[in-house]
């Protein structure tokens, strides 16, 4: 077990929580005829399905964003070769391995809570989170990891569109700042 100064790798017993979250959504979606692929196997389709369930108001009863955070974190972990790490405070992160040439640690629950509190919960919150986190990783990786990060960021998706608009606004404001 790799030890970090801020946390430890999740054990196989700990990882049962991730499997249980996926099973919860898989079982809930099985009888439903959804327009999304609801395999809950760690693919980007999991985030799309979570968004659809939230939009339609048909999420499993009694679930908050905690189980969805584990599902979204698993999407990132599988695509980007991250590891589940539990902080000494008990927070769950997906993080680069100690051997990686780049470092990142993402707390899915904290990021989803931030989006929820910021009003993003009405839209594609889960897909937005995965795209935003993939973009954060994209800034640090190369090669195969870069390709996988790009695959998580939907071309023309809401996060990328928002980012492009923000960059365009910054470009427009730059000449104004130079004149001041």
N, C-alpha and C positions, 0 to 999 in steps of 0.2 A: 504494500500500500504506500503510494507516494504521499509524503507529508509536505504541506506548504506552510508558510508562516501564518496564513489566514484561514486555512481549512484543510479538509482531507477528502480523498477520493470516496465517492459513494460506494458502499459495499453492495454485494449482490442482494442482500436483504433490504437495504435502502432502496435499491433500484426497483423493487417490487412496487413501490408507489408510482413509478413511471408506467410500468406495465398495467397497473390497476386503473390509472387514469385513461390510458388508451382503451382498455377493455370496457370501461364505463361508457365511453362515447361510442365505441364499436357496437356494443349491445343495444344502446339507445337508438342508434341509426339503422340497425339491421331491419326492423320492420317498416321503416319509413322509405318512401320513394323519393329520394333526394336527387336534385339535378347535379350534385357534386359526387365525387368518388370518396366514399367514407370508409376507407380501409383502416385508418389510424395506425399506419405502419411507419411513420416517421417521414412521410413525404409532404411536400408543400400543399398537397390536396387536403391534408389534415387541417391546416390553417384556414383554407377556403371553406371547408365544411363547418368549422367552428363559427366563422363569420356568418354563414348562411343560417345556422341554428339560432344564433343571436338575433339576426335580422328578422327572422320569422317568429321569434319568441318561442321556439320549441327546444331550447336547451334542456338537458336533463334537470328535473326538479332537485332543488337542494344543492346544486353545484354553483360555486362561485368561480372566480377566475383562477383559483389555486390549481385545480386539475387541468384546466386549459393551459396554464403556464407550463406545466410539466409536458403536455403534448407539444406545445410550441418549442419548448427547449429541446425536446427530442428531435424535432425537425432540424434544428440548427446543429445539434450534436452529430447526427448521422451525416448530414451534408458536408459539414466542415471539419469533421474529425476532432470534435471537441470532447471533453470529458465532463461528467457530472461531478461537481465538487460541492461539498456542504461546508459552509463557513462554520467557524467555532461558535457563532451566534445562532446557527441552525438554518440559515438562509441557503437555498439551493441555487447554484450557478452552473452554467455551461461555460467551460474555460478551456483555453489551450493547454496542452500538456506541458509539463516542465521541460521536455526535450524540444518543444517547438521553437522555431526561430523567431516567432512573433508571440506576443502576449495579449490576451484579452480575457475578461471575465464578465459574463452577462447574467444578471439575475432576472429571469423571465417574469417572475411575480412582480418585482418592483417596477419593471418597465411597463408591464400591462396595467398595473395599478396607476402609474403615471398617465398612461393614455386614457384610462377610464376616468380619472379625475379631471383630465383636460378636455373631456367631452368627445373624445375619439371613439368611445364605445358604441356610438350609433352607426358607425360605418364599418369599415373593414379592419377593425382593431387588431385581430390576430394576424392577418396577412401583413398589415402595416408593420407590426412589431417584427415579424420574421424578416421582412424586406429591410427594415431599418438596421436590424442586427447584422444581417448579411452584408449590408453596405459598410457597416463599421468594420467587419472582418475583411471585406474586399480591399480596404485601404491598407491592410497589413500583409496580405498573402500574395503568392504568385503561383504559377503553374496550375496543377490540378485543383488545388484549393481555390484558386481564383476562378476557374471555370465553374466549379460547384457553387461558389458564392453568387456568381452572375446568374446562374440558373434559378436561384431563389428570388431574384429581383425581377419581377414581371415587367417586360418591356411595356411602357405606357401605363404601368400600374399607378395607383394613387400616390404611393410614396415617391417614386421616381418623378412623377409629374410635379408633385409638390416641391421636390428638391430643385428641379429645373426652373420652376417659377421663382423660387427663393434666390437662386443664382442670378436669374435675369433681373430681379429687383435690385440685387447688390450691384450688378453691372450698371444699371441705370443711375443708381445713387452715387457711384464712384466719381463721375465728372462733377457733380454738385459739391462733393466734399473737397475736391481739388481746388474749386473756385473760392471756397470760403477761407 
